[in-house]
């Protein structure tokens, strides 16, 4: 019997906050209406599915890498690190072990289990779709918390992505500790303010 774990991460593109990954093992022949790539769903749909997935999955875990780690090892390796942490978090909390791990994208983290990367896996593989939803809801909650802390930046709108409005806010209000300082737009603003 093939027990598949799906892993996906969110938050590679934003200028601020953690990169977040989730690992999920679903029951065999699992059928959840509406399960899809998190980017194709509304936030309300994601939140409802997030609760359903967590209550019915055989196992799930969340992992993340901080802005400091992203700046230190770069976003690709930080994403792989978040994936590894999500996977180990899942194994630590549940007694189910997969015999195959499917990763969204083209690179696999180093795990002591068979892994396979699948391009656009979040829209093809239910386990990866489920992981993308859990990770996205978790990261969006973090952005809402940042919005409470710094309402002037508008994090609840752009979720940390480099929109025109967001870049103007950074120019006006500066760079908070949660920013990824090696990301070009942030770096440019930091260099500009030092001159």
C-alpha positions in Angstrom: 0.0 0.0 0.0 1.4 3.3 -1.0 1.3 6.0 1.7 2.1 9.3 0.1 3.2 12.5 1.8 2.8 15.7 -0.1 5.0 18.7 0.7 4.6 22.3 -0.5 5.9 25.7 0.6 4.5 29.2 0.3 6.1 32.6 0.6 9.1 32.4 -1.6 8.3 35.7 -3.3 7.4 38.1 -0.5 9.8 40.6 0.8 8.9 40.0 4.5 8.2 37.2 6.9 8.9 33.4 7.0 8.8 30.9 4.2 6.3 28.3 5.4 6.0 24.6 4.3 3.5 21.9 5.2 3.6 18.1 4.9 0.4 16.1 4.6 -0.5 12.4 4.4 -4.2 11.9 3.4 -6.3 8.7 3.8 -6.3 6.3 0.8 -9.0 7.3 -1.8 -9.4 10.6 0.0 -12.0 12.8 -1.7 -12.4 16.4 -0.5 -14.5 18.6 -2.8 -12.8 21.8 -3.7 -9.3 20.5 -2.9 -7.0 22.4 -5.3 -3.8 24.5 -5.5 -4.2 27.1 -2.8 -3.5 29.9 -5.3 -6.8 29.0 -7.1 -8.9 29.3 -4.0 -10.4 32.3 -2.1 -9.1 32.9 1.4 -12.5 31.7 2.8 -12.3 28.5 0.8 -8.7 27.9 2.0 -9.7 28.4 5.6 -12.6 26.0 5.4 -10.5 23.4 3.6 -7.6 23.9 6.1 -9.9 22.9 9.0 -11.3 19.9 7.1 -7.8 18.7 6.0 -6.3 18.9 9.5 -9.3 17.0 11.0 -9.2 14.2 8.4 -5.6 13.8 7.4 -3.6 10.8 8.7 -0.7 13.2 9.5 0.4 16.8 8.9 3.1 19.2 10.0 4.2 22.8 9.4 7.8 24.0 9.2 9.2 27.4 8.5 12.4 29.4 7.9 12.9 32.9 9.2 13.9 36.0 7.3 17.3 35.8 9.0 17.7 32.2 7.7 16.5 33.3 4.3 19.2 36.1 4.2 21.8 33.7 5.4 21.3 30.7 3.1 19.1 32.1 0.3 15.4 31.6 -0.4 15.8 28.2 -2.2 17.7 26.6 0.6 15.4 28.2 3.2 12.4 26.7 1.3 14.0 23.3 1.4 14.8 23.8 5.1 11.2 24.7 5.8 10.1 21.6 4.0 12.4 19.4 6.0 11.2 20.9 9.2 7.5 20.4 8.2 8.2 16.7 7.4 10.0 16.1 10.7 7.3 17.9 12.6 4.7 15.6 11.0 6.7 12.5 11.9 7.2 13.7 15.4 3.5 14.3 16.0 1.9 11.3 14.2 2.7 7.6 14.0 2.1 7.3 10.2 5.2 7.0 8.0 5.1 7.5 4.2 6.8 5.3 1.7 6.8 8.1 -0.9 7.2 11.8 -0.5 6.1 14.1 -3.4 7.4 17.6 -3.4 5.9 20.6 -5.4 8.5 22.1 -7.7 11.8 20.9 -9.2 14.0 20.3 -6.1 13.7 17.9 -3.2 14.8 18.4 0.4 17.2 15.7 1.6 15.0 13.2 3.5 15.6 9.6 4.5 12.6 8.6 2.4 12.1 8.2 -1.3 11.3 11.6 -2.7 10.1 12.9 -6.1 9.7 16.5 -7.3 6.6 17.3 -9.4 6.3 20.5 -11.3 2.9 22.1 -10.7 2.3 19.3 -8.2 0.0 21.6 -6.2 -2.6 21.3 -8.9 -2.0 17.6 -9.8 -1.5 15.7 -6.5 -4.2 16.0 -3.7 -1.6 15.6 -0.9 0.5 18.5 -2.3 -2.7 20.6 -2.8 -3.6 19.9 0.9 -0.1 20.9 1.9 -0.2 24.1 -0.1 -3.5 25.1 1.6 -2.3 24.4 5.2 1.0 26.4 4.5 -0.9 29.3 2.8 -3.4 29.7 5.6 -0.7 29.5 8.2 1.4 32.2 6.5 -1.5 34.4 5.8 -2.3 34.4 9.6 1.3 35.5 10.2 0.8 38.4 7.7 -2.4 39.4 9.6 -0.3 39.4 12.8 2.2 41.6 11.1 -0.6 43.9 10.0 -1.7 44.3 13.6 1.8 45.2 14.6 2.5 47.5 11.7 -0.9 48.6 10.2 0.7 51.4 8.1 2.4 48.8 5.7 -0.9 47.2 4.5 0.3 43.6 4.9 -3.4 42.4 5.0 -3.6 43.5 1.3 -0.3 42.5 -0.4 0.7 39.7 2.1 4.3 40.9 1.8 4.6 40.6 -2.0 6.5 43.4 -3.8 3.5 45.4 -5.1 3.9 49.0 -6.0 1.9 50.1 -2.9 4.1 47.9 -0.7 7.4 49.3 -2.1 6.1 52.8 -1.5 5.3 51.9 2.1 8.8 50.6 2.7 10.3 53.8 1.3 8.0 55.9 3.6 8.3 53.8 6.8 11.5 52.0 6.4 12.4 48.3 6.9 11.2 46.4 10.0 13.2 43.5 11.4 10.8 41.0 9.7 12.0 42.0 6.2 14.4 39.9 4.1 17.3 42.1 3.7 19.0 40.3 0.8 15.9 40.7 -1.4 16.6 43.2 -4.2 13.9 45.9 -3.5 14.6 45.8 0.3 18.4 45.9 -0.3 18.0 48.8 -2.7 16.0 50.8 0.0 18.5 49.9 2.7 21.4 51.0 0.5 19.6 54.2 -0.4 18.9 55.1 3.2 22.6 54.6 4.1 23.8 57.1 1.5 
